[in-house]
Amino acid sequence: METTLTSTITCPHCGHQKEETMPTEACEYFYECNHCHKILRPKEGDCCVYCSYGTVPCPPIQTDKKCC
């Protein structure tokens, strides 16, 4: 199974969407929305902003590895 490295993040505050390239060896705990400039943090139980707000979970989760 091939790992997807891009995910579209949707801001829960303003609905703005942006496609981003995910890091393969690190988690992103903070993400600033380009539109409203709110700082996104993972939801409780999620390891990163991609798992919480992205269309694709982060690479470690995709490959069934422990995330950060």
Biotite code that builds the C-alpha atoms (Angstrom):
import biotite.structure as struc

atoms = struc.array([
    struc.Atom([0.000, 0.000, 0.000], chain_id="A", res_id=1, res_name="MET", atom_name="CA", element="C"),
    struc.Atom([1.378, 3.384, -0.997], chain_id="A", res_id=2, res_name="GLU", atom_name="CA", element="C"),
    struc.Atom([1.424, 6.205, 1.543], chain_id="A", res_id=3, res_name="THR", atom_name="CA", element="C"),
    struc.Atom([-0.365, 9.404, 0.557], chain_id="A", res_id=4, res_name="THR", atom_name="CA", element="C"),
    struc.Atom([1.706, 12.473, 1.404], chain_id="A", res_id=5, res_name="LEU", atom_name="CA", element="C"),
    struc.Atom([-0.835, 15.212, 0.696], chain_id="A", res_id=6, res_name="THR", atom_name="CA", element="C"),
    struc.Atom([-3.925, 16.079, 2.676], chain_id="A", res_id=7, res_name="SER", atom_name="CA", element="C"),
    struc.Atom([-6.406, 18.928, 2.470], chain_id="A", res_id=8, res_name="THR", atom_name="CA", element="C"),
    struc.Atom([-6.847, 20.635, 5.829], chain_id="A", res_id=9, res_name="ILE", atom_name="CA", element="C"),
    struc.Atom([-10.199, 22.291, 6.508], chain_id="A", res_id=10, res_name="THR", atom_name="CA", element="C"),
    struc.Atom([-10.234, 24.999, 9.162], chain_id="A", res_id=11, res_name="CYS", atom_name="CA", element="C"),
    struc.Atom([-13.064, 24.354, 11.645], chain_id="A", res_id=12, res_name="PRO", atom_name="CA", element="C"),
    struc.Atom([-13.333, 28.091, 12.361], chain_id="A", res_id=13, res_name="HIS", atom_name="CA", element="C"),
    struc.Atom([-13.777, 29.553, 8.860], chain_id="A", res_id=14, res_name="CYS", atom_name="CA", element="C"),
    struc.Atom([-14.019, 26.546, 6.513], chain_id="A", res_id=15, res_name="GLY", atom_name="CA", element="C"),
    struc.Atom([-10.929, 27.513, 4.482], chain_id="A", res_id=16, res_name="HIS", atom_name="CA", element="C"),
    struc.Atom([-9.270, 24.539, 2.789], chain_id="A", res_id=17, res_name="GLN", atom_name="CA", element="C"),
    struc.Atom([-5.670, 24.119, 1.723], chain_id="A", res_id=18, res_name="LYS", atom_name="CA", element="C"),
    struc.Atom([-3.766, 21.145, 0.376], chain_id="A", res_id=19, res_name="GLU", atom_name="CA", element="C"),
    struc.Atom([-0.556, 20.510, 2.313], chain_id="A", res_id=20, res_name="GLU", atom_name="CA", element="C"),
    struc.Atom([2.315, 18.042, 2.101], chain_id="A", res_id=21, res_name="THR", atom_name="CA", element="C"),
    struc.Atom([2.592, 16.045, 5.312], chain_id="A", res_id=22, res_name="MET", atom_name="CA", element="C"),
    struc.Atom([5.907, 15.311, 7.000], chain_id="A", res_id=23, res_name="PRO", atom_name="CA", element="C"),
    struc.Atom([6.803, 11.623, 6.978], chain_id="A", res_id=24, res_name="THR", atom_name="CA", element="C"),
    struc.Atom([8.832, 11.427, 10.186], chain_id="A", res_id=25, res_name="GLU", atom_name="CA", element="C"),
    struc.Atom([7.176, 14.013, 12.436], chain_id="A", res_id=26, res_name="ALA", atom_name="CA", element="C"),
    struc.Atom([3.769, 15.120, 13.640], chain_id="A", res_id=27, res_name="CYS", atom_name="CA", element="C"),
    struc.Atom([2.373, 18.602, 13.235], chain_id="A", res_id=28, res_name="GLU", atom_name="CA", element="C"),
    struc.Atom([0.743, 19.675, 16.464], chain_id="A", res_id=29, res_name="TYR", atom_name="CA", element="C"),
    struc.Atom([0.053, 23.244, 15.363], chain_id="A", res_id=30, res_name="PHE", atom_name="CA", element="C"),
    struc.Atom([-1.196, 24.632, 12.051], chain_id="A", res_id=31, res_name="TYR", atom_name="CA", element="C"),
    struc.Atom([-2.072, 28.249, 11.271], chain_id="A", res_id=32, res_name="GLU", atom_name="CA", element="C"),
    struc.Atom([-5.020, 28.766, 8.925], chain_id="A", res_id=33, res_name="CYS", atom_name="CA", element="C"),
    struc.Atom([-3.961, 30.941, 5.990], chain_id="A", res_id=34, res_name="ASN", atom_name="CA", element="C"),
    struc.Atom([-7.350, 32.653, 5.935], chain_id="A", res_id=35, res_name="HIS", atom_name="CA", element="C"),
    struc.Atom([-8.410, 33.429, 9.530], chain_id="A", res_id=36, res_name="CYS", atom_name="CA", element="C"),
    struc.Atom([-4.980, 32.878, 11.149], chain_id="A", res_id=37, res_name="HIS", atom_name="CA", element="C"),
    struc.Atom([-6.403, 30.730, 13.964], chain_id="A", res_id=38, res_name="LYS", atom_name="CA", element="C"),
    struc.Atom([-3.987, 28.127, 15.306], chain_id="A", res_id=39, res_name="ILE", atom_name="CA", element="C"),
    struc.Atom([-5.343, 24.600, 14.952], chain_id="A", res_id=40, res_name="LEU", atom_name="CA", element="C"),
    struc.Atom([-4.384, 21.891, 17.418], chain_id="A", res_id=41, res_name="ARG", atom_name="CA", element="C"),
    struc.Atom([-5.240, 18.181, 17.239], chain_id="A", res_id=42, res_name="PRO", atom_name="CA", element="C"),
    struc.Atom([-8.562, 17.074, 18.676], chain_id="A", res_id=43, res_name="LYS", atom_name="CA", element="C"),
    struc.Atom([-8.378, 14.980, 21.826], chain_id="A", res_id=44, res_name="GLU", atom_name="CA", element="C"),
    struc.Atom([-7.317, 11.453, 20.904], chain_id="A", res_id=45, res_name="GLY", atom_name="CA", element="C"),
    struc.Atom([-5.716, 12.477, 17.584], chain_id="A", res_id=46, res_name="ASP", atom_name="CA", element="C"),
    struc.Atom([-1.952, 12.641, 17.128], chain_id="A", res_id=47, res_name="CYS", atom_name="CA", element="C"),
    struc.Atom([-1.749, 15.622, 14.757], chain_id="A", res_id=48, res_name="CYS", atom_name="CA", element="C"),
    struc.Atom([-3.697, 18.270, 12.843], chain_id="A", res_id=49, res_name="VAL", atom_name="CA", element="C"),
    struc.Atom([-3.848, 16.061, 9.723], chain_id="A", res_id=50, res_name="TYR", atom_name="CA", element="C"),
    struc.Atom([-5.643, 13.310, 11.638], chain_id="A", res_id=51, res_name="CYS", atom_name="CA", element="C"),
    struc.Atom([-8.081, 15.875, 13.057], chain_id="A", res_id=52, res_name="SER", atom_name="CA", element="C"),
    struc.Atom([-8.748, 18.219, 10.128], chain_id="A", res_id=53, res_name="TYR", atom_name="CA", element="C"),
    struc.Atom([-7.259, 16.603, 7.026], chain_id="A", res_id=54, res_name="GLY", atom_name="CA", element="C"),
    struc.Atom([-8.776, 14.487, 4.290], chain_id="A", res_id=55, res_name="THR", atom_name="CA", element="C"),
    struc.Atom([-6.007, 11.897, 4.778], chain_id="A", res_id=56, res_name="VAL", atom_name="CA", element="C"),
    struc.Atom([-4.470, 10.817, 8.103], chain_id="A", res_id=57, res_name="PRO", atom_name="CA", element="C"),
    struc.Atom([-0.746, 11.320, 8.678], chain_id="A", res_id=58, res_name="CYS", atom_name="CA", element="C"),
    struc.Atom([1.763, 8.861, 7.129], chain_id="A", res_id=59, res_name="PRO", atom_name="CA", element="C"),
    struc.Atom([2.534, 6.947, 10.366], chain_id="A", res_id=60, res_name="PRO", atom_name="CA", element="C"),
    struc.Atom([-1.177, 6.260, 10.928], chain_id="A", res_id=61, res_name="ILE", atom_name="CA", element="C"),
    struc.Atom([-1.602, 5.212, 7.278], chain_id="A", res_id=62, res_name="GLN", atom_name="CA", element="C"),
    struc.Atom([1.123, 2.594, 7.733], chain_id="A", res_id=63, res_name="THR", atom_name="CA", element="C"),
    struc.Atom([-0.184, 1.353, 11.110], chain_id="A", res_id=64, res_name="ASP", atom_name="CA", element="C"),
    struc.Atom([2.785, 2.722, 13.019], chain_id="A", res_id=65, res_name="LYS", atom_name="CA", element="C"),
    struc.Atom([2.699, 4.596, 16.281], chain_id="A", res_id=66, res_name="LYS", atom_name="CA", element="C"),
    struc.Atom([2.493, 8.307, 15.639], chain_id="A", res_id=67, res_name="CYS", atom_name="CA", element="C"),
    struc.Atom([4.856, 10.612, 17.514], chain_id="A", res_id=68, res_name="CYS", atom_name="CA", element="C"),
])
